[in-house]
């Protein structure tokens, strides 16, 4: 019985490796656009409409916070100098100042209204999926991702590459812990709807360059979307603490021209559709 289990496991691993290399052969070399940079402290470069909106909101809030911080700091300094004990040996005694009380109530309300009027439309845009050109179901597992193209009947898993395998799959050495053996493949300038869930614990599917971050919750199907503007490779990570190997379930998305995507999908249907979801292993009964 043990020999049967070992043989079945080896066959599954071999099939996965063969399918993964075949996927790479179908796609032309792509530039790596969306990945963390050494010493980077700002947002990654933006490659979707959502990412541009989020960057605008982030910059706007930074300006508002900076102005408020400078104002409060200047006010504290002025009060310390103008109203210290040395300059005011006999302090005034009062409990109310109607103009000041009105000001510190009205001004924050106005600021919050302005922030809300800009942030809520961006939030709703992330959650209101337009008509999709491609629909992909994403399932988080401990500790890898599964991708299903329901309209094409295609399903495959995506595992992190070991350091020694990066060159074979066309990745750079600094993309270790980012690159996977297979990738989500989508056409450029197409609206991609993601249906995100999990099979075991809570995960989170996140691509910073797309401004996409959605929890994968067991028993629940969350939806979001993106529309990539440039051809290239983009990387992300699971962003919800999900167990001992949480740091080792990266995300790779390859954005390709429509013609190349059509050819990849046709080949993927032939390669992955028959395999479908992993079939249960049949174990011979012990005599």
Phi and psi in degrees as a GROMACS rama.xvg file:
@    title "Ramachandran Plot"
@    xaxis  label "Phi"
@    yaxis  label "Psi"
@TYPE xy
-62.6495  -37.8482  UNK-2
-63.7874  -35.1457  UNK-3
-65.716  -44.0241  UNK-4
-63.2317  -43.9639  UNK-5
-63.6758  -43.2998  UNK-6
-64.1414  -41.0293  UNK-7
-65.2341  -42.8317  UNK-8
-63.6275  -44.1818  UNK-9
-62.0444  -38.1158  UNK-10
-65.7601  -40.4106  UNK-11
-65.1512  -43.1486  UNK-12
-63.825  -44.2279  UNK-13
-62.6106  -41.9697  UNK-14
-62.8535  -42.7502  UNK-15
-62.5883  -42.861  UNK-16
-65.8445  -41.9201  UNK-17
-64.0913  -44.148  UNK-18
-65.0557  -38.4071  UNK-19
-64.3748  -46.1662  UNK-20
-63.9691  -36.8658  UNK-21
-63.8244  -37.3068  UNK-22
-62.2353  -41.5112  UNK-23
-62.9183  -36.8025  UNK-24
-67.0022  -23.0396  UNK-25
-79.2991  -18.2904  UNK-26
-111.426  139.998  UNK-27
-74.6927  160.169  UNK-28
-57.6839  138.72  UNK-29
-125.749  146.495  UNK-30
-72.9225  145.098  UNK-31
-85.6927  109.659  UNK-32
-104.409  -45.1272  UNK-33
-107.246  92.5074  UNK-34
-154.819  158.757  UNK-35
-65.3154  147.272  UNK-36
-114.624  142.883  UNK-37
-57.8569  130.792  UNK-38
76.3188  3.59469  UNK-39
-71.2431  135.9  UNK-40
-124.047  -9.14434  UNK-41
-98.7293  177.652  UNK-42
-65.0516  151.714  UNK-43
-64.4455  161.974  UNK-44
-56.3579  147.382  UNK-45
-103.278  133.782  UNK-46
-132.209  14.5508  UNK-47
-140.181  162.58  UNK-48
-59.8144  -40.5913  UNK-49
-61.1582  -41.1073  UNK-50
-64.9464  -39.3708  UNK-51
-63.5438  -40.9356  UNK-52
-63.5836  -45.2884  UNK-53
-63.8259  -40.2014  UNK-54
-64.3122  -42.0575  UNK-55
-59.1714  -46.4148  UNK-56
-64.1625  -40.9233  UNK-57
-61.4073  -44.8213  UNK-58
-65.8896  -40.159  UNK-59
-62.688  -46.4563  UNK-60
-64.7315  -34.3708  UNK-61
-62.7667  -40.1438  UNK-62
-64.825  -46.0314  UNK-63
-61.0486  -47.2678  UNK-64
-63.2923  -39.7958  UNK-65
-63.543  -45.5561  UNK-66
-63.1642  -42.4296  UNK-67
-64.1209  -42.8452  UNK-68
-63.9396  -42.7033  UNK-69
-64.35  -41.7406  UNK-70
-62.6463  -47.1291  UNK-71
-64.8879  -40.8317  UNK-72
-62.8051  -45.3239  UNK-73
-62.8437  -38.6796  UNK-74
-64.7551  -41.6182  UNK-75
-63.6205  -43.5276  UNK-76
-62.787  -44.3519  UNK-77
-62.4951  -44.0809  UNK-78
-63.665  -41.9648  UNK-79
-62.1558  -37.7519  UNK-80
-80.439  -45.9707  UNK-81
-76.3276  -32.4673  UNK-82
-119.927  29.7827  UNK-83
-75.3719  169.294  UNK-84
-65.2291  -31.1651  UNK-85
-66.4606  -41.3174  UNK-86
-86.0309  -15.3933  UNK-87
-133.919  74.5012  UNK-88
-62.9791  -26.9004  UNK-89
-119.707  90.1881  UNK-90
-66.3416  149.441  UNK-91
-73.3301  151.551  UNK-92
-121.112  111.541  UNK-93
-152.749  159.887  UNK-94
-116.088  -16.1851  UNK-95
-138.464  149.248  UNK-96
-145.599  97.3066  UNK-97
-57.6952  -45.9886  UNK-98
-60.5819  -42.5326  UNK-99
-66.1807  -41.1951  UNK-100
-64.2967  -38.2959  UNK-101
-66.0213  -42.2222  UNK-102
-63.9985  -45.9882  UNK-103
-75.9925  -4.99925  UNK-104
-95.3669  -46.4714  UNK-105
-71.9544  -45.6862  UNK-106
-60.8007  -48.4644  UNK-107
-60.6113  -35.459  UNK-108
-62.9736  -43.3601  UNK-109
-63.2146  -42.9736  UNK-110
-60.7619  -44.6298  UNK-111
-65.6003  -36.1364  UNK-112
-64.0932  -42.9675  UNK-113
-63.6816  -45.0756  UNK-114
-62.5013  -44.3296  UNK-115
-64.349  -38.007  UNK-116
-66.7647  -24.3518  UNK-117
-93.1594  -35.8972  UNK-118
-82.7456  -37.2329  UNK-119
-63.2279  -43.9649  UNK-120
-59.3427  -37.0711  UNK-121
-67.3577  -40.6614  UNK-122
-62.545  -46.4398  UNK-123
-64.5798  -35.0481  UNK-124
-62.6517  -35.7137  UNK-125
-67.2263  -31.548  UNK-126
-96.1117  -16.7817  UNK-127
-99.1937  99.5427  UNK-128
-76.9062  124.307  UNK-129
-71.7806  177.449  UNK-130
-58.9224  126.544  UNK-131
-88.9163  142.28  UNK-132
-87.989  -32.4868  UNK-133
-137.139  135.355  UNK-134
-116.707  129.728  UNK-135
-131.965  129.749  UNK-136
-95.3395  126.124  UNK-137
-111.402  127.492  UNK-138
-122.479  126.319  UNK-139
-91.5843  133.903  UNK-140
-125.48  162.03  UNK-141
-84.5455  102.478  UNK-142
-138.392  80.8847  UNK-143
-161.6  176.005  UNK-144
-119.175  145.2  UNK-145
-115.354  137.062  UNK-146
-121.871  128.787  UNK-147
-124.384  129.361  UNK-148
-101.983  90.1932  UNK-149
-62.2744  -31.7703  UNK-150
-70.4291  -21.3774  UNK-151
-109.876  -7.12374  UNK-152
70.6896  31.4802  UNK-153
-108.102  135.851  UNK-154
-143.281  136.539  UNK-155
-153.685  157.988  UNK-156
-99.5233  159.628  UNK-157
-133.079  116.23  UNK-158
-114.792  149.325  UNK-159
-64.2274  139.228  UNK-160
-82.5279  142.636  UNK-161
-74.8322  160.004  UNK-162
-57.1676  -38.4334  UNK-163
-71.4347  -14.653  UNK-164
-97.1208  -6.07993  UNK-165
-60.6532  -49.28  UNK-166
-62.3621  -39.4306  UNK-167
-60.4992  -33.5471  UNK-168
-95.1215  3.92242  UNK-169
86.6323  21.2424  UNK-170
-106.079  155.895  UNK-171
-80.9438  162.499  UNK-172
-63.5209  -33.2722  UNK-173
-78.4786  3.15584  UNK-174
-98.9894  12.8802  UNK-175
-63.6645  139.176  UNK-176
76.7501  0.871817  UNK-177
-116.426  -36.7059  UNK-178
-84.7735  149.643  UNK-179
-126.374  162.046  UNK-180
-68.3181  -36.7213  UNK-181
-122.114  161.442  UNK-182
-133.716  153.305  UNK-183
-67.582  127.086  UNK-184
-113.068  127.955  UNK-185
-138.257  154.831  UNK-186
-81.3762  149.821  UNK-187
-70.508  147.706  UNK-188
58.051  29.9429  UNK-189
-117.076  142.817  UNK-190
-78.9009  117.558  UNK-191
-108.791  118.256  UNK-192
-94.3704  129.466  UNK-193
-108.203  129.041  UNK-194
-108.454  111.36  UNK-195
-113.859  130.28  UNK-196
-148.093  -175.574  UNK-197
-142.207  155.898  UNK-198
-101.875  -12.7319  UNK-199
-137.379  -69.2662  UNK-200
-123.422  179.791  UNK-201
-75.7268  127.381  UNK-202
-118.994  -177.095  UNK-203
-150.328  128.101  UNK-204
-94.5023  118.503  UNK-205
-139.162  128.361  UNK-206
-124.817  102.71  UNK-207
-57.8969  -38.5853  UNK-208
-66.5248  -19.7821  UNK-209
-98.3572  -7.4724  UNK-210
57.043  41.1161  UNK-211
-112.53  125.061  UNK-212
-150.146  112.091  UNK-213
-140.013  131.753  UNK-214
-67.5529  142.972  UNK-215
-108.113  107.769  UNK-216
-113.543  128.239  UNK-217
-57.6938  134.087  UNK-218
80.1343  3.59633  UNK-219
-134.202  142.838  UNK-220
-113.735  103.012  UNK-221
-90.708  148.837  UNK-222
-124.258  142.603  UNK-223
-151.869  -174.171  UNK-224
-157.406  165.948  UNK-225
-156.837  163.58  UNK-226
-140.808  97.4516  UNK-227
-71.1559  137.433  UNK-228
-96.5616  -15.823  UNK-229
-136.646  152.552  UNK-230
-77.1753  134.735  UNK-231
164.541  -175.319  UNK-232
-108.043  134.97  UNK-233
-128.504  142.261  UNK-234
-121.251  150.279  UNK-235
-149.641  -172.715  UNK-236
-145.518  156.964  UNK-237
-63.1464  131.648  UNK-238
-119.913  29.8638  UNK-239
-137.197  122.785  UNK-240
-55.8524  117.283  UNK-241
-129.829  13.0219  UNK-242
134.126  -172.332  UNK-243
-62.7419  -32.3434  UNK-244
-104.769  27.5389  UNK-245
-54.0725  -36.503  UNK-246
-76.9405  -1.40529  UNK-247
-121.3  35.4902  UNK-248
-131.518  71.9569  UNK-249
-73.4053  173.221  UNK-250
-126.566  132.904  UNK-251
-125.885  127.898  UNK-252
-122.388  128.895  UNK-253
-111.214  120.155  UNK-254
-100.202  121.36  UNK-255
-127.989  163.549  UNK-256
-60.5219  155.017  UNK-257
-57.5629  -42.4784  UNK-258
-62.3546  -41.4202  UNK-259
-69.4019  -35.9141  UNK-260
-63.4797  -41.9443  UNK-261
-60.8159  -41.1572  UNK-262
-67.9152  -41.0621  UNK-263
-62.5725  -43.5329  UNK-264
-65.2508  -39.579  UNK-265
-61.9608  -43.6526  UNK-266
-69.6823  -35.7956  UNK-267
-66.464  -36.3553  UNK-268
-60.7813  -44.2691  UNK-269
-67.6651  -33.9583  UNK-270
-86.0655  -42.657  UNK-271
-100.847  -27.4  UNK-272
-61.3686  -42.7961  UNK-273
-66.062  -31.5687  UNK-274
-70.9783  -40.6854  UNK-275
56.7333  -152.746  UNK-276
-70.3865  151.014  UNK-277
-54.4611  129.26  UNK-278
-81.334  148.3  UNK-279
-64.0452  142.084  UNK-280
-78.3621  130.007  UNK-281
-89.3306  119.931  UNK-282
-108.107  129.169  UNK-283
-68.6614  139.966  UNK-284
-70.3914  140.41  UNK-285
-69.2848  139.489  UNK-286
